[in-house]
Amino acid sequence: MNVGALLSFLLVTILVALISWYKTRRENLQTAAGLFFANRNLGFLVVGGALFFTNISAVQFIGENELVYTNNMSVMAWGLSSVFAMLLVSEFIMPVYLRSGISTTPDFLEERYDTGTKRFVSVIFLVSYIVNMLPSVLYSGAISFNGLFRVSETLHIDYWVTIWILVWLIGFIGCLYTILGGLKAVAISDTVLGVGMFAGGILLPYAALKYLGHGSAGTGLDILLAARRDHFNAIGGPHDAVPFPTIFTGMFLVNLYYWGTEQYIVQQALASRSLAESQKGIAVASLGKIISPLLLNIPGLIAVLLYPHMTNTAEVFPKIVSDVCSPMLTGFIAAITFGAALTTFNAGLNSTSTLFVLNLYMPFKAWRQEAVSERQLVRISRRFELLVCLLAMIIAPFIVFAQQGLYTYIQMVSGLFSVPIFTILFLGLVHKRMPAIAAKIGLTFFIFTYSIAQFVVDTGLHFLHVLAILFVVTVLLMLGVAAIAPRKEPFVQQWNNVVDLQPWKQRHIYTALLLLAMVALFIFLPLGLAK
């Protein structure tokens, strides 16, 4: 273990923690609004940084570089295509949420359908976070940390044991950070780390090209362009991890769900001080997604030439960082990766307690006609976060047995929870007489049939195509139910806004610029380099 890298890592990590502490030291965390929503007072830069870095975790660092190494640049479609979904959410869904004054996305489903739908979806969210999202973040963070600092080799302990130790270390620190700092601490650290990621996105590819070119980045670029041109291809074929047609089917639906319904993402935007600040923040996060391939994809591309015969491909990103970077830069990248794991884990923990306390615990207490103080809510939320953290830390190491690769595994399993929820949200917005029973039937049908299609029967179809097909079938099923038993009165949204709802006046200009940048990068970067 390199001492210089470790010192650099500690310096950056402690600096981020101190900045977060300084910015949140006067926050009131003894109320639900303070703990869960930073008192709804975040500006657009903090919202944008929180959205971007809550999305970017060690999962992306590890998983996307691994898929570039094993497939090609088609994996960058996950990040780039999400820009379009983010801008749609900014324009059409976020105004609806802020107009309602909701605390969680199931709150809107309660307003649109009924309390039963809200509780059903809240439980789905909690299960998804506990068995998939949080363990995946811990596992990828452990892989990254072990690869960057060679913990297993240095301490002469088994790889499996090392992953267990690191998972529990990251989980313990993340849980402590969330309990003590609340959402604002997460948002502030996300913003600081986002700046660091942009710097790393420039420095790491430069160092890797210089290493490839034996001291000359220009020579390294020439070598990269002259060899393995198939890896530059961004138009995925039928047997690639991301076939090109999936961008317009299941991937589009998953992105819309993620940015418009996923609680731990939406909660960052709900904490903004106004609709305009929320929309600006989403634009900032979109810009981050356009820049992110520098750190999430290019290193995996260079690793194809540096390590042509790797067996444990999940180690691609940490290995290239530890091999090509100076000790100081290695520590810096490690701090960014470690921070990415922590902040996503923290945001997920905060959202699980938000969902549990506001959507399950408080209604249960109300049903029993028992009063609950703000201090009691905060205490219960912190205990629940501790329980969830322990469960995630137990589950995380077993992801090592996933056969499809980390990133594909996460996306495939999340489809079990994501698109069904988006389906009922979508129909609730566009069909004013869609009844609550249709939402429950749609959720049950989608989850059951997708489980069968992925884990029992081999359909021969990519899981994203399966999601798209089931989306259409579920929509038709729900429309059929609505035709037979429609809602008695058309849904009319009630205004209960707690922030200013004036939209961002210049949003259309920046939307056009961001979409142009997305298309240009998607087409000209990989295809242009391949020529």
C-alpha positions as CSV (number, residue, x, y, z in Angstrom):
1,M,0.0,0.0,0.0
2,N,1.5,3.3,-1.1
3,V,1.8,5.7,1.8
4,G,1.6,8.8,-0.5
5,A,-1.6,7.6,-2.0
6,L,-3.1,6.9,1.4
7,L,-2.2,10.4,2.7
8,S,-3.6,12.0,-0.4
9,F,-6.8,10.0,0.0
10,L,-7.2,10.9,3.7
11,L,-6.5,14.6,3.0
12,V,-9.2,14.9,0.3
13,T,-11.7,12.8,2.2
14,I,-11.2,14.8,5.4
15,L,-11.4,18.1,3.4
16,V,-14.8,17.1,1.9
17,A,-16.0,16.1,5.4
18,L,-14.9,19.4,6.9
19,I,-16.6,21.5,4.2
20,S,-19.8,19.5,4.7
21,W,-19.6,20.0,8.4
22,Y,-19.0,23.7,8.1
23,K,-21.9,24.2,5.7
24,T,-24.3,22.2,7.8
25,R,-23.2,23.1,11.4
26,R,-26.2,25.4,12.0
27,E,-28.8,23.2,10.3
28,N,-31.7,22.0,12.5
29,L,-31.6,18.2,12.2
30,Q,-34.1,17.6,15.0
31,T,-37.1,18.0,12.6
32,A,-38.2,15.7,9.7
33,A,-37.9,18.7,7.2
34,G,-34.3,19.4,8.3
35,L,-33.2,15.8,8.3
36,F,-34.9,14.6,5.1
37,F,-35.2,17.8,3.0
38,A,-32.5,20.3,4.2
39,N,-35.4,22.6,5.1
40,R,-36.2,22.9,1.4
41,N,-33.6,25.6,1.0
42,L,-31.0,24.2,-1.5
43,G,-29.8,26.3,-4.4
44,F,-29.3,25.1,-8.0
45,L,-25.6,24.3,-7.7
46,V,-26.1,22.2,-4.7
47,V,-29.2,20.5,-6.2
48,G,-27.3,19.8,-9.4
49,G,-24.2,18.5,-7.6
50,A,-26.4,16.3,-5.4
51,L,-28.4,14.9,-8.3
52,F,-25.2,14.1,-10.3
53,F,-23.1,12.6,-7.6
54,T,-25.9,10.7,-6.0
55,N,-26.3,9.1,-9.4
56,I,-22.6,8.6,-9.9
57,S,-21.4,6.0,-7.5
58,A,-18.6,3.4,-7.4
59,V,-21.1,1.2,-9.3
60,Q,-20.6,3.4,-12.4
61,F,-16.8,3.7,-12.0
62,I,-16.5,-0.1,-11.7
63,G,-19.4,-1.3,-13.8
64,E,-19.2,1.0,-16.9
65,N,-15.4,0.7,-17.3
66,E,-15.8,-3.1,-17.0
67,L,-18.5,-3.2,-19.7
68,V,-16.3,-1.0,-22.0
69,Y,-13.5,-3.4,-21.5
70,T,-15.6,-6.5,-22.1
71,N,-17.8,-5.0,-24.9
72,N,-17.4,-1.5,-26.4
73,M,-18.4,2.1,-25.9
74,S,-22.0,1.3,-26.3
75,V,-22.4,1.3,-22.5
76,M,-22.0,5.1,-22.6
77,A,-25.6,5.2,-23.8
78,W,-26.8,4.7,-20.2
79,G,-25.4,8.0,-19.1
80,L,-25.9,10.0,-22.3
81,S,-29.4,9.0,-23.1
82,S,-30.4,9.9,-19.5
83,V,-30.0,13.6,-20.4
84,F,-33.1,13.5,-22.5
85,A,-35.1,11.8,-19.7
86,M,-33.8,14.3,-17.1
87,L,-34.9,17.3,-19.2
88,L,-38.3,15.7,-19.7
89,V,-38.6,15.2,-15.9
90,S,-37.5,18.8,-15.3
91,E,-40.2,20.2,-17.7
92,F,-43.2,18.0,-17.0
93,I,-42.9,15.9,-13.8
94,M,-41.0,18.2,-11.3
95,P,-43.6,21.0,-11.5
96,V,-46.3,18.4,-10.7
97,Y,-44.4,17.2,-7.6
98,L,-43.6,20.7,-6.3
99,R,-47.1,21.8,-6.9
100,S,-48.4,19.0,-4.7
101,G,-45.9,19.8,-1.9
102,I,-45.1,16.1,-1.6
103,S,-42.3,14.6,0.5
104,T,-42.0,11.3,-1.3
105,T,-43.0,10.1,-4.8
106,P,-45.5,7.6,-3.3
107,D,-47.2,10.7,-1.8
108,F,-48.2,11.7,-5.3
109,L,-49.5,8.2,-6.0
110,E,-51.6,8.4,-2.9
111,E,-53.1,11.7,-4.1
112,R,-53.6,10.3,-7.6
113,Y,-54.9,6.8,-6.6
114,D,-55.3,5.9,-2.9
115,T,-53.4,5.1,0.3
116,G,-53.1,1.4,-0.6
117,T,-51.2,2.2,-3.7
118,K,-48.9,4.5,-1.8
119,R,-48.1,1.8,0.8
120,F,-47.6,-0.8,-1.9
121,V,-45.1,1.4,-3.8
122,S,-43.3,2.4,-0.6
123,V,-42.7,-1.2,0.3
124,I,-41.4,-1.9,-3.3
125,F,-39.0,1.0,-2.9
126,L,-37.8,-0.3,0.4
127,V,-37.2,-3.8,-0.8
128,S,-35.4,-2.5,-3.9
129,Y,-33.0,-0.4,-1.8
130,I,-32.3,-3.1,0.8
131,V,-31.7,-6.0,-1.6
132,N,-30.3,-4.2,-4.7
133,M,-29.3,-0.5,-4.6
134,L,-27.5,-0.2,-1.2
135,P,-25.7,-3.6,-1.3
136,S,-24.5,-2.8,-4.9
137,V,-23.1,0.5,-3.8
138,L,-21.2,-1.0,-0.9
139,Y,-19.9,-3.9,-3.0
140,S,-18.6,-1.7,-5.8
141,G,-17.0,0.7,-3.3
142,A,-15.2,-2.3,-1.7
143,I,-13.9,-3.6,-5.0
144,S,-12.7,-0.1,-6.0
145,F,-10.9,0.5,-2.6
146,N,-9.3,-2.9,-2.6
147,G,-8.0,-2.5,-6.2
148,L,-6.7,1.0,-5.6
149,F,-4.8,0.3,-2.4
150,R,-4.2,-3.4,-2.9
151,V,-5.6,-4.1,0.6
152,S,-5.8,-7.9,0.1
153,E,-2.2,-8.1,-1.1
154,T,-0.8,-5.7,1.6
155,L,-2.5,-7.4,4.5
156,H,-2.1,-10.9,3.0
157,I,-5.8,-11.8,3.5
158,D,-8.3,-13.6,1.3
159,Y,-10.1,-11.5,-1.4
160,W,-13.5,-12.6,-0.1
161,V,-12.6,-11.6,3.5
162,T,-11.2,-8.3,2.2
163,I,-14.5,-7.5,0.5
164,W,-16.4,-8.2,3.7
165,I,-14.1,-5.9,5.7
166,L,-14.3,-3.0,3.3
167,V,-18.1,-3.4,2.8
168,W,-18.6,-3.0,6.6
169,L,-16.1,-0.2,6.8
170,I,-17.8,1.8,4.1
171,G,-21.3,1.0,5.5
172,F,-20.4,2.1,9.0
173,I,-18.9,5.4,7.8
174,G,-21.8,6.0,5.5
175,C,-24.4,5.3,8.2
176,L,-22.7,7.5,10.7
177,Y,-22.4,10.3,8.1
178,T,-26.1,10.2,7.2
179,I,-27.3,10.0,10.8
180,L,-25.3,12.9,11.9
181,G,-25.5,15.1,8.8
182,G,-28.9,14.6,7.2
183,L,-29.7,15.3,3.5
184,K,-27.9,18.7,3.4
185,A,-24.5,17.1,4.4
186,V,-25.0,14.6,1.6
187,A,-25.9,17.3,-0.9
188,I,-22.9,19.5,0.1
189,S,-20.4,16.7,-0.1
190,D,-21.9,15.6,-3.5
191,T,-21.2,19.1,-4.9
192,V,-17.6,19.2,-3.7
193,L,-17.0,15.7,-5.0
194,G,-18.6,16.6,-8.3
195,V,-15.9,19.3,-8.9
196,G,-13.3,16.7,-8.0
197,M,-14.7,14.2,-10.4
198,F,-14.4,16.7,-13.3
199,A,-10.8,17.2,-12.4
200,G,-10.2,13.5,-12.2
201,G,-12.0,13.0,-15.6
202,I,-9.3,15.0,-17.2
203,L,-6.3,13.8,-15.2
204,L,-6.9,10.1,-15.3
205,P,-7.3,9.6,-19.1
206,Y,-4.2,11.9,-19.6
207,A,-2.1,9.8,-17.2
208,A,-3.4,6.5,-18.8
209,L,-2.5,7.7,-22.3
210,K,0.9,8.9,-21.1
211,Y,1.5,5.5,-19.5
212,L,0.4,3.7,-22.7
213,G,2.7,5.9,-24.8
214,H,5.7,5.3,-22.5
215,G,5.8,8.9,-21.3
216,S,4.0,10.6,-24.2
217,A,0.2,11.2,-24.0
218,G,0.2,12.0,-27.8
219,T,1.9,8.7,-28.6
220,G,-0.5,6.9,-26.3
221,L,-3.4,8.4,-28.2
222,D,-2.0,7.3,-31.5
223,I,-1.6,3.7,-30.2
224,L,-5.1,3.8,-28.9
225,L,-6.6,5.0,-32.1
226,A,-4.7,2.5,-34.2
227,A,-5.7,-0.7,-32.3
228,R,-8.9,-2.4,-31.3
229,R,-11.1,0.0,-33.2
230,D,-14.1,-2.2,-32.5
231,H,-14.1,-1.0,-28.9
232,F,-14.8,2.6,-30.0
233,N,-18.2,1.6,-31.4
234,A,-21.1,3.2,-29.6
235,I,-23.8,1.4,-31.7
236,G,-24.2,-1.8,-29.7
237,G,-24.9,-5.0,-31.6
238,P,-27.4,-7.7,-30.7
239,H,-24.8,-9.5,-28.5
240,D,-23.4,-6.4,-26.7
241,A,-24.3,-5.4,-23.2
242,V,-26.3,-2.4,-24.6
243,P,-27.8,-3.2,-28.1
244,F,-28.5,0.1,-29.9
245,P,-32.3,-0.5,-30.2
246,T,-32.7,-0.8,-26.4
247,I,-31.9,2.9,-26.1
248,F,-35.4,3.6,-27.5
249,T,-37.2,0.9,-25.5
250,G,-36.5,-0.2,-22.0
251,M,-33.5,2.1,-21.4
252,F,-35.7,5.1,-22.1
253,L,-38.3,3.9,-19.6
254,V,-35.7,3.0,-16.9
255,N,-34.2,6.5,-17.3
256,L,-37.6,8.2,-17.0
257,Y,-38.3,6.2,-13.9
258,Y,-34.9,6.8,-12.3
259,W,-34.9,10.6,-12.7
260,G,-38.6,11.1,-12.3
261,T,-39.7,8.6,-9.7
262,E,-36.7,7.1,-7.8
263,Q,-37.0,8.5,-4.3
264,Y,-33.4,9.0,-3.4
265,I,-32.9,11.0,-6.6
266,V,-36.2,13.0,-6.6
267,Q,-35.6,13.8,-2.9
268,Q,-32.6,15.9,-3.9
269,A,-34.7,18.0,-6.3
270,L,-37.6,18.3,-3.8
271,A,-35.2,20.0,-1.3
272,S,-34.7,23.0,-3.7
273,R,-36.0,26.4,-2.7
274,S,-38.0,26.8,-5.9
275,L,-39.1,25.2,-9.1
276,A,-36.6,27.4,-11.0
277,E,-33.7,26.3,-8.8
278,S,-34.8,22.7,-9.2
279,Q,-34.8,23.0,-13.0
280,K,-31.4,24.7,-13.1
281,G,-30.1,22.0,-10.8
282,I,-31.3,19.3,-13.2
283,A,-29.6,21.2,-16.1
284,V,-26.3,21.2,-14.1
285,A,-26.6,17.5,-13.4
286,S,-27.3,16.9,-17.2
287,L,-24.0,18.7,-18.0
288,G,-22.2,16.4,-15.6
289,K,-23.7,13.4,-17.4
290,I,-22.3,14.7,-20.7
291,I,-18.8,15.1,-19.3
292,S,-18.8,11.9,-17.2
293,P,-17.6,9.4,-20.0
294,L,-14.1,10.8,-19.5
295,L,-13.9,9.0,-16.2
296,L,-16.6,6.3,-16.6
297,N,-15.7,4.9,-20.1
298,I,-12.4,6.1,-21.5
299,P,-10.2,4.4,-18.8
300,G,-11.9,1.1,-19.7
301,L,-11.1,1.7,-23.3
302,I,-7.4,2.2,-22.6
303,A,-7.3,-0.8,-20.3
304,V,-8.1,-3.0,-23.3
305,L,-4.6,-2.3,-24.6
306,L,-2.9,-2.4,-21.2
307,Y,-4.4,-5.6,-19.9
308,P,-5.7,-7.7,-22.8
309,H,-6.2,-10.9,-20.7
310,M,-7.8,-9.8,-17.4
311,T,-9.9,-12.5,-15.7
312,N,-11.5,-10.5,-12.9
313,T,-12.8,-7.7,-15.1
314,A,-14.5,-5.9,-12.2
315,E,-10.9,-4.8,-11.3
316,V,-10.4,-2.8,-14.5
317,F,-10.9,0.6,-13.1
318,P,-9.0,0.3,-9.8
319,K,-6.1,-1.5,-11.6
320,I,-5.6,1.2,-14.2
321,V,-5.7,3.9,-11.6
322,S,-3.2,2.3,-9.4
323,D,-0.8,1.5,-12.3
324,V,-0.9,4.7,-14.3
325,C,-1.3,7.5,-11.7
326,S,1.2,9.1,-9.3
327,P,0.6,8.3,-5.6
328,M,-1.0,11.7,-5.1
329,L,-3.4,11.3,-8.1
330,T,-4.2,7.7,-7.0
331,G,-5.2,9.0,-3.6
332,F,-7.3,11.7,-5.2
333,I,-9.1,9.3,-7.5
334,A,-9.6,6.9,-4.6
335,A,-11.1,9.7,-2.5
336,I,-13.5,10.6,-5.4
337,T,-14.5,6.9,-5.8
338,F,-14.9,6.4,-2.1
339,G,-16.9,9.6,-1.8
340,A,-19.1,8.4,-4.7
341,A,-19.9,5.2,-2.8
342,L,-20.5,7.0,0.4
343,T,-22.8,9.8,-1.0
344,T,-24.9,7.4,-3.0
345,F,-25.2,5.1,0.0
346,N,-26.0,8.0,2.3
347,A,-28.7,9.3,-0.1
348,G,-30.2,5.9,-0.3
349,L,-30.2,5.5,3.5
350,N,-31.8,8.9,4.0
351,S,-34.5,8.0,1.5
352,T,-35.2,4.6,3.0
353,S,-35.8,6.3,6.4
354,T,-37.9,9.0,4.7
355,L,-40.1,6.4,3.1
356,F,-40.4,4.3,6.2
357,V,-41.1,7.1,8.6
358,L,-43.4,9.3,6.5
359,N,-45.3,6.6,4.6
360,L,-45.4,3.6,6.9
361,Y,-44.6,4.5,10.5
362,M,-46.6,7.8,10.8
363,P,-49.7,6.3,9.2
364,F,-49.5,3.4,11.6
365,K,-49.3,5.7,14.6
366,A,-52.2,7.8,13.2
367,W,-54.2,4.6,12.8
368,R,-53.5,3.8,16.5
369,Q,-54.4,7.4,17.3
370,E,-51.0,8.0,18.9
371,A,-49.2,11.3,18.7
372,V,-45.6,11.4,17.5
373,S,-43.2,14.3,18.1
374,E,-40.6,15.5,15.7
375,R,-37.9,14.3,18.0
376,Q,-39.4,10.8,18.1
377,L,-39.6,10.8,14.2
378,V,-35.9,11.7,14.0
379,R,-35.0,9.0,16.5
380,I,-37.0,6.3,14.8
381,S,-35.6,7.3,11.4
382,R,-32.0,6.9,12.7
383,R,-32.7,3.5,14.2
384,F,-34.3,2.4,10.9
385,E,-31.3,3.6,9.0
386,L,-29.0,1.6,11.2
387,L,-31.1,-1.6,10.6
388,V,-31.1,-1.1,6.8
389,C,-27.4,-0.4,6.9
390,L,-26.8,-3.7,8.6
391,L,-28.9,-5.7,6.2
392,A,-27.2,-4.1,3.2
393,M,-23.8,-4.9,4.6
394,I,-24.7,-8.5,5.0
395,I,-26.1,-8.8,1.5
396,A,-23.4,-6.8,-0.4
397,P,-20.5,-9.3,-0.5
398,F,-22.7,-12.0,-2.2
399,I,-23.0,-9.9,-5.3
400,V,-19.5,-11.4,-6.3
401,F,-21.5,-14.4,-7.6
402,A,-23.4,-12.3,-10.2
403,Q,-22.7,-13.8,-13.6
404,Q,-23.6,-10.9,-15.9
405,G,-21.2,-8.3,-14.6
406,L,-22.0,-5.8,-11.8
407,Y,-23.6,-3.1,-13.9
408,T,-25.8,-5.4,-16.0
409,Y,-26.8,-7.2,-12.8
410,I,-27.9,-4.0,-11.1
411,Q,-29.9,-2.7,-14.1
412,M,-31.6,-6.1,-14.6
413,V,-32.7,-6.5,-11.0
414,S,-33.7,-2.9,-10.6
415,G,-36.1,-3.4,-13.6
416,L,-38.1,-5.6,-11.3
417,F,-39.1,-2.5,-9.3
418,S,-38.5,0.5,-11.5
419,V,-40.6,0.4,-14.7
420,P,-43.7,-1.0,-12.9
421,I,-43.8,2.1,-10.7
422,F,-43.2,4.4,-13.7
423,T,-46.0,2.7,-15.6
424,I,-48.7,3.6,-13.0
425,L,-47.2,7.1,-12.6
426,F,-47.3,7.7,-16.3
427,L,-50.9,6.5,-16.7
428,G,-51.9,8.4,-13.6
429,L,-50.7,11.6,-15.2
430,V,-52.2,11.1,-18.7
431,H,-55.5,9.3,-17.8
432,K,-57.6,11.2,-15.4
433,R,-60.1,8.4,-14.8
434,M,-57.6,5.6,-14.1
435,P,-58.8,3.9,-11.0
436,A,-56.7,2.7,-8.0
437,I,-57.5,-0.9,-8.6
438,A,-55.9,-0.7,-12.1
439,A,-52.7,0.6,-10.5
440,K,-52.5,-2.4,-8.1
441,I,-53.3,-4.9,-10.8
442,G,-50.7,-3.3,-13.1
443,L,-48.0,-3.4,-10.4
444,T,-48.7,-7.0,-9.5
445,F,-48.8,-8.2,-13.1
446,F,-45.6,-6.4,-14.2
447,I,-43.5,-7.6,-11.2
448,F,-44.8,-11.2,-11.5
449,T,-44.3,-11.5,-15.3
450,Y,-40.9,-9.8,-15.3
451,S,-39.7,-12.1,-12.6
452,I,-40.8,-15.1,-14.7
453,A,-39.2,-13.7,-17.8
454,Q,-35.8,-13.1,-16.2
455,F,-35.4,-15.8,-13.6
456,V,-37.6,-18.7,-14.7
457,V,-38.1,-18.7,-18.5
458,D,-35.4,-17.8,-21.0
459,T,-37.1,-15.5,-23.5
460,G,-34.0,-14.9,-25.6
461,L,-34.7,-11.2,-25.4
462,H,-32.5,-8.5,-23.9
463,F,-34.0,-7.5,-20.5
464,L,-34.5,-3.9,-21.7
465,H,-36.7,-5.2,-24.5
466,V,-38.6,-7.3,-22.0
467,L,-39.3,-4.2,-19.9
468,A,-40.6,-2.3,-22.9
469,I,-42.9,-5.1,-24.0
470,L,-44.3,-5.5,-20.5
471,F,-44.8,-1.7,-20.2
472,V,-47.0,-1.8,-23.3
473,V,-48.9,-4.9,-22.1
474,T,-49.4,-3.4,-18.6
475,V,-50.6,-0.2,-20.1
476,L,-53.2,-2.1,-22.2
477,L,-54.2,-4.1,-19.2
478,M,-54.7,-1.0,-17.0
479,L,-56.7,0.7,-19.8
480,G,-58.9,-2.3,-20.0
481,V,-59.5,-2.1,-16.2
482,A,-60.2,1.6,-16.5
483,A,-62.7,1.0,-19.3
484,I,-64.6,-1.5,-17.1
485,A,-64.4,0.3,-13.8
486,P,-63.3,3.9,-14.3
487,R,-62.7,6.4,-11.5
488,K,-66.0,8.1,-10.7
489,E,-64.6,11.6,-10.9
490,P,-61.7,12.7,-13.1
491,F,-58.5,13.4,-11.1
492,V,-57.8,17.1,-10.4
493,Q,-54.5,17.9,-8.7
494,Q,-54.7,19.9,-5.5
495,W,-52.2,22.7,-5.1
496,N,-50.3,22.5,-1.8
497,N,-46.9,24.0,-2.9
498,V,-44.4,25.0,-0.2
499,V,-41.9,26.6,-2.6
500,D,-42.1,29.2,-5.5
501,L,-43.5,27.5,-8.7
502,Q,-42.2,30.1,-11.2
503,P,-40.3,28.1,-13.8
504,W,-36.8,28.9,-15.0
505,K,-37.3,31.3,-17.9
506,Q,-34.2,30.3,-19.9
507,R,-34.7,26.6,-19.5
508,H,-35.6,26.0,-23.2
509,I,-32.4,27.5,-24.5
510,Y,-30.3,25.3,-22.2
511,T,-32.4,22.3,-23.0
512,A,-31.6,22.7,-26.7
513,L,-27.9,23.1,-26.0
514,L,-27.7,20.1,-23.7
515,L,-29.6,17.9,-26.2
516,L,-27.2,19.0,-29.0
517,A,-24.2,18.2,-26.9
518,M,-25.6,14.8,-26.0
519,V,-26.2,13.9,-29.7
520,A,-22.8,15.3,-30.8
521,L,-20.9,13.4,-28.1
522,F,-22.8,10.2,-28.7
523,I,-22.2,10.2,-32.5
524,F,-18.9,12.0,-33.0
525,L,-16.7,10.9,-30.1
526,P,-16.8,7.1,-30.6
527,L,-17.5,7.0,-34.3
528,G,-15.1,9.8,-35.1
529,L,-12.3,8.1,-33.2
530,A,-13.0,4.8,-34.8
531,K,-12.3,6.2,-38.3
